[in-house]
Every structure is written in C-alpha cells, then in structure tokens.
Amino acid sequence: MKYYTSQMKKLVMDNEELQKELKKIMKEHNLEKSFALKALYHAEVAAGGKYQEAYRELDLPNR
C-alpha cells in the first residue's frame, strides 16, 4: 500500500480520534504537519494498522 498525502488528510479529517493523535504527534515530536501525517500513517494505517481498511476504501474511487 502506498502513502498518499491527500488520502491521509481525508482520513484524518473524517476521524476525530486521528485528529487528536495527529496533534499529539506534532506536539510531542515537534513535527510539521506533513511529517506528522507520515508518522501517523506508519503508526495507524500501514502494515495492518487499525485504520488500514478505511484508508484502502479512500483509494477505491481512484482506480
């Protein structure tokens, strides 16, 4: 599965829990939003993460 910034932003916008986690990552690690999104992707989406299926569903219309 490939990382797409636009899909990750949409996933976060649609999920309050991910919004909180993104803000937490940005604050704890002093990261810009783009880097924090990638970190969140690897932590919660990639490799069987909790939100992997929701992320995949965002990709379906683009095929």
C-alpha positions as a printed NumPy array, in Angstrom:
array([[  0.   ,   0.   ,   0.   ],
       [  1.309,   3.401,  -0.971],
       [  1.193,   6.609,   1.072],
       [ -0.805,   9.461,  -0.451],
       [ -0.91 ,  12.768,   1.408],
       [ -4.365,  13.661,   0.084],
       [ -5.857,  10.348,   1.229],
       [ -4.235,  10.613,   4.628],
       [ -5.571,  14.156,   5.091],
       [ -9.071,  12.96 ,   4.172],
       [ -8.848,  10.038,   6.582],
       [ -7.773,  12.35 ,   9.414],
       [-10.463,  14.919,   8.595],
       [-13.12 ,  12.2  ,   8.804],
       [-11.921,  10.795,  12.134],
       [-11.778,  12.753,  15.382],
       [ -9.514,  10.196,  17.075],
       [ -6.93 ,  10.544,  14.3  ],
       [ -7.138,  14.348,  14.533],
       [ -6.235,  14.156,  18.21 ],
       [ -3.432,  11.685,  17.518],
       [ -2.016,  13.915,  14.759],
       [ -1.928,  16.923,  17.088],
       [ -0.302,  14.79 ,  19.778],
       [  2.425,  13.587,  17.391],
       [  3.08 ,  17.132,  16.162],
       [  3.443,  18.434,  19.71 ],
       [  5.415,  15.529,  21.227],
       [  7.929,  15.279,  18.402],
       [  7.881,  18.917,  17.273],
       [  6.987,  17.929,  13.71 ],
       [  5.408,  19.85 ,  10.873],
       [  2.01 ,  18.564,   9.792],
       [  3.315,  16.82 ,   6.653],
       [  5.849,  14.789,   8.628],
       [  3.366,  14.053,  11.399],
       [  0.889,  12.74 ,   8.794],
       [  3.507,  10.301,   7.516],
       [  4.307,   9.194,  11.06 ],
       [  0.606,   8.689,  11.759],
       [  0.261,   6.7  ,   8.537],
       [  3.043,   4.332,   9.533],
       [  1.721,   4.004,  13.094],
       [ -2.007,   3.587,  12.438],
       [ -2.512,   2.615,   8.782],
       [  0.394,   0.75 ,   7.192],
       [  1.144,  -2.92 ,   7.842],
       [ -2.234,  -3.938,   9.233],
       [ -2.885,  -0.846,  11.303],
       [ -6.225,  -0.029,  12.884],
       [ -7.236,   2.301,  10.023],
       [ -5.83 ,   0.339,   7.09 ],
       [ -9.221,  -0.684,   5.711],
       [-10.61 ,   2.861,   5.914],
       [ -7.524,   4.129,   4.061],
       [ -7.936,   1.488,   1.347],
       [-11.586,   2.45 ,   0.868],
       [-10.482,   6.022,   0.068],
       [ -8.403,   4.603,  -2.787],
       [-11.248,   2.69 ,  -4.475],
       [-12.78 ,   5.584,  -6.48 ],
       [ -9.343,   6.438,  -7.903],
       [ -8.883,   3.072,  -9.618]])
